[in-house]
């Protein structure tokens, strides 16, 4: 089981995987040509001599026994060629001292605070393969890539976590806010945003929205996480990403963010020389990456770190990573 960068020969498998996803993951096209464009975008990004992070995207696949069962991505810097909108939740307090009355209210402000920030996105694992550490590997491989190629990413990163939906897979928040201005269903607007964000600027209200004026069902989901996304959110929280009051403009799901240097994998991964472990099975689990830009790969394996700093890996792990004894790997101990 390994994560690696996507290749053009993966397109058919990726389309098949995308067709198992519900309609709200707009970054996973179900059309072969569109998927091929996305994979080519990733390949072009890898080939680009990046000096300053820009419109690069890196697409990763989880491969198990020769089968692609998961997908994840990093967008190097969003909001550069088009705004990337969020709502910032802030609180105001007012007081009328002559009547001894004080009131507080939450307000939503439309902002582009994530402009120039890296986004962790497109995380999906086939339902029948969930568990067994696969989700952790698929999610954290992106952070390991950032650690190995720090110059390709900005000072901050974030992830939009899917918000709560109703029994019909609709969004109470969208019904209360967005639908009134766009005259579109939640799913339709979400798909349109994947193609063009300009219509949001044209139609979205730019004035602050008082949360207390929204229906109770909409108020209750602001900053909340969909049940199906709680595991993904917890993985990122363990790495230091936090909710800081920004929410998605469609379903009001929480956005988690952090300084890139404060992410545990970025901060604590280390470059070590590898060797084959020919002795007894080692007992320290770690994420180990082939740090090559063109041939980046990641596995989770048992390790044995010697006194001289050499890390010994099972032969199968070395083979999966495409590494030989005496070469270097990036290692993050759990």
C-alpha positions in Angstrom: 0.0 0.0 0.0 1.6 3.3 -1.1 0.7 6.8 -2.1 2.3 8.2 -5.3 1.8 11.0 -7.8 -0.9 10.4 -10.4 0.1 9.3 -13.9 -1.7 9.6 -17.3 -2.2 5.8 -17.3 -4.2 6.1 -14.1 -7.0 8.1 -15.8 -9.4 5.3 -16.5 -9.1 4.0 -12.9 -9.5 7.5 -11.5 -12.7 8.0 -13.6 -14.1 4.7 -12.2 -13.2 5.9 -8.7 -14.8 9.3 -9.3 -18.1 7.7 -10.3 -18.4 6.2 -6.8 -18.4 9.7 -5.3 -21.5 11.7 -4.5 -22.1 14.8 -6.6 -20.7 17.3 -4.0 -17.0 16.6 -4.7 -16.6 18.8 -7.7 -12.9 18.4 -7.9 -13.2 14.8 -9.0 -14.5 14.9 -12.6 -16.3 11.8 -14.0 -15.4 12.6 -17.6 -12.2 11.0 -18.9 -11.1 14.1 -20.8 -11.6 16.3 -17.7 -9.8 13.8 -15.5 -6.9 13.6 -18.0 -6.6 17.4 -17.9 -6.4 17.3 -14.1 -3.7 14.6 -14.1 -1.8 16.6 -16.8 -2.1 19.7 -14.6 -0.4 17.8 -11.8 2.4 16.5 -14.1 3.0 20.0 -15.4 3.2 21.3 -11.9 5.8 18.7 -11.0 7.8 19.6 -14.1 7.6 23.4 -13.4 10.7 25.1 -11.9 8.8 26.8 -9.1 10.3 29.8 -7.5 7.2 31.3 -6.0 4.1 29.1 -5.3 1.4 29.7 -7.9 -1.3 27.8 -9.9 0.3 24.4 -9.3 -1.7 21.3 -8.3 -0.4 18.0 -7.1 -2.6 14.9 -7.4 -1.9 11.8 -5.4 -3.3 8.3 -5.6 -3.4 5.5 -3.0 -2.4 2.2 -4.7 -3.0 -1.1 -3.1 -2.2 -4.4 -4.8 -2.0 -2.6 -8.1 -5.5 -1.0 -7.7 -6.2 2.7 -7.2 -8.5 3.1 -4.2 -8.1 6.7 -3.1 -7.2 10.2 -4.3 -6.0 13.4 -2.7 -4.6 16.7 -3.8 -2.8 19.9 -2.9 -3.6 23.2 -4.6 -0.4 25.2 -4.1 -1.9 28.7 -3.9 -5.6 29.4 -4.3 -7.3 32.8 -4.9 -4.6 34.2 -7.2 -6.3 34.3 -10.6 -9.8 34.4 -9.1 -11.0 35.1 -5.6 -11.5 32.3 -3.1 -14.4 33.3 -0.9 -15.2 32.2 2.6 -17.3 33.6 5.4 -15.6 34.9 8.5 -17.7 34.5 11.6 -17.1 37.4 14.0 -18.9 38.6 17.1 -20.0 42.1 18.1 -21.3 43.3 21.4 -23.3 46.5 22.1 -24.6 48.0 25.3 -27.3 50.5 26.2 -26.1 51.5 29.7 -29.1 53.7 30.5 -31.3 50.6 30.3 -28.6 48.1 31.5 -29.0 46.1 28.3 -26.1 44.3 26.5 -26.5 42.2 23.4 -24.0 40.1 21.3 -24.4 38.9 17.8 -22.5 36.7 15.3 -22.0 38.2 11.9 -20.8 36.6 8.6 -18.4 38.7 6.4 -17.6 37.6 2.9 -13.8 37.5 2.7 -10.9 36.3 0.5 -8.6 35.6 3.4 -7.2 32.4 1.9 -5.8 34.2 -1.2 -2.3 32.8 -1.8 -2.8 30.0 0.7 -2.2 26.3 -0.1 -5.3 24.1 0.0 -5.5 20.4 1.0 -8.4 19.1 -1.1 -10.0 16.2 -3.0 -9.6 13.6 -0.3 -11.5 10.5 -1.2 -11.1 6.8 -0.2 -13.3 4.1 -1.7 -15.9 3.1 0.9 -14.9 -0.6 0.9 -11.3 0.3 1.6 -11.8 2.6 4.5 -9.9 1.7 7.7 -6.6 0.0 8.2 -4.7 3.3 8.2 -5.5 4.0 4.5 -7.1 7.4 5.2 -4.2 8.5 7.4 -1.7 7.6 4.7 -3.7 9.3 1.9 -4.2 12.5 3.9 -0.7 12.8 5.5 1.1 11.9 2.2 0.3 15.4 1.1 1.9 16.9 4.2 5.0 14.8 3.6 5.2 16.1 0.1 5.0 19.7 1.4 7.8 18.8 3.9 10.0 17.4 1.2 9.4 20.3 -1.2 8.9 23.2 1.1 9.8 25.8 -1.5 6.7 24.9 -3.6 4.3 26.0 -0.9 3.4 29.3 0.9 3.4 30.1 4.6 -0.2 28.9 5.3 -2.4 26.0 4.3 -6.0 25.2 4.9 -8.7 22.6 4.2 -12.4 23.1 3.7 -14.2 20.3 5.6 -17.7 19.3 4.3 -20.5 20.8 6.3 -23.6 19.3 7.7 -26.4 18.3 5.3 -30.0 17.3 5.8 -31.6 13.9 5.0 -32.0 14.8 1.4 -28.3 15.8 1.1 -29.2 19.5 1.0 -27.6 22.3 3.0 -29.7 24.2 5.5 -27.2 27.0 5.3 -27.4 27.3 1.5 -31.2 27.2 1.6 -31.2 30.1 4.0 -28.5 32.3 2.3 -27.2 31.3 -1.1 -30.4 30.0 -2.7 -32.0 33.4 -2.0 -29.5 35.1 -4.3 -28.5 32.4 -6.8 -31.8 30.7 -7.3 -29.9 27.4 -7.6 -29.9 24.1 -5.6 -27.0 23.5 -3.4 -25.5 20.8 -5.7 -25.8 23.0 -8.8 -24.1 26.0 -7.2 -21.3 23.8 -5.8 -20.6 22.3 -9.3 -20.6 25.8 -10.9 -18.1 27.0 -8.3 -15.7 24.3 -9.5 -15.7 25.9 -12.9 -15.9 29.6 -12.2 -15.9 31.6 -9.0 -16.8 34.9 -10.7 -20.5 34.3 -10.5 -20.1 34.3 -6.7 -18.8 37.8 -6.7 -21.5 38.9 -9.1 -24.4 37.5 -7.0 -23.3 36.9 -3.4 -24.3 39.6 -0.9 -21.3 41.7 0.1 -22.9 43.2 3.2 -22.5 41.4 6.6 -25.2 38.9 7.5 -26.5 38.7 11.0 -26.6 35.0 12.0 -29.6 35.6 14.4 -31.7 36.5 11.3 -31.2 33.1 9.7 -33.5 30.1 10.4 -32.4 28.0 13.4 -31.5 25.1 11.1 -29.0 27.3 9.3 -27.6 28.8 12.5 -26.9 25.3 13.9 -24.7 24.1 11.1 -22.3 27.1 10.9 -18.8 25.8 11.5 -19.9 22.2 11.9 -18.5 19.1 10.2 -20.4 16.5 8.3 -20.5 13.1 10.0 -18.7 11.5 7.1 -15.9 14.0 7.3 -15.2 13.9 11.0 -12.4 11.4 10.6 -10.6 13.5 7.9 -11.0 16.6 10.2 -9.5 14.8 13.2 -6.5 13.7 11.2 -5.7 17.3 10.3 -6.4 18.5 13.8 -3.8 16.1 15.0 -1.3 17.8 12.7 -2.1 21.2 14.1 -4.8 22.6 11.8 -7.5 24.5 13.7 -10.8 26.2 13.0 -10.3 29.9 13.2 -13.7 31.3 12.3 -13.8 30.8 8.5 -16.5 28.7 6.9 -17.4 27.5 3.4 -19.8 29.9 1.6 -22.0 27.0 0.4 -22.6 24.7 3.4 -20.9 26.7 6.2 -18.5 23.8 6.9 -15.5 24.6 9.0 -12.2 25.6 7.4 -9.1 24.3 9.2 -5.8 26.1 8.8 -2.3 26.5 10.1 1.1 28.0 9.4 2.8 25.5 7.2 5.9 25.4 9.5 3.7 24.5 12.5 2.3 21.4 10.9 3.8 18.4 12.8 4.9 16.5 9.7 6.6 19.5 8.2 8.2 20.4 11.5 9.3 16.9 12.7 10.1 14.9 9.6 13.7 14.2 9.1 16.0 13.1 6.2 17.8 9.8 7.1 19.8 7.2 5.3 17.9 4.0 4.7 19.0 0.4 4.9 17.3 -3.0 4.7 16.3 -4.4 8.0 17.5 -8.0 7.9 16.9 -8.7 11.6 13.8 -9.1 13.7 10.7 -7.0 12.8 11.1 -3.4 14.1 8.5 -1.8 16.2 8.4 1.9 15.5 5.7 2.9 13.0 6.6 5.7 10.7 5.7 7.4 7.5 8.6 7.1 5.0 8.8 8.9 1.7 11.0 8.8 -1.4 11.6 12.5 -1.5 12.2 12.6 -5.2 10.0 15.2 -6.9 9.4 13.1 -10.0 9.1 9.8 -8.2 7.6 10.8 -4.9 6.1 7.9 -3.0 5.0 7.3 0.6 4.4 4.2 2.8 3.6 3.6 6.4 5.9 0.9 7.8 7.7 -0.4 10.8 11.2 1.1 11.3 14.3 0.6 13.4 16.5 3.7 13.8 20.1 2.8 14.7 22.3 4.8 17.0 24.0 6.4 14.0 20.7 7.7 12.7 20.3 5.1 9.9 16.7 4.0 9.5 16.2 0.3 8.7 13.2 -0.7 6.7 11.6 -4.0 5.6 12.7 -5.1 2.1 9.1 -4.7 0.9 9.0 -1.0 2.0 12.2 -0.3 0.3 10.9 -1.9 -2.9 7.6 0.1 -2.7 9.5 3.3 -2.3 12.0 2.6 -5.1 14.9 3.1 -2.7 18.1 1.2 -2.1 20.3 0.9 1.0 22.5 4.0 1.3 20.0 6.4 -0.2 18.0 9.0 1.7 14.4 9.1 2.7 12.2 11.5 4.6 10.9 9.9 7.8 8.1 11.0 10.2 7.8 8.9 13.4 4.2 8.5 14.7 
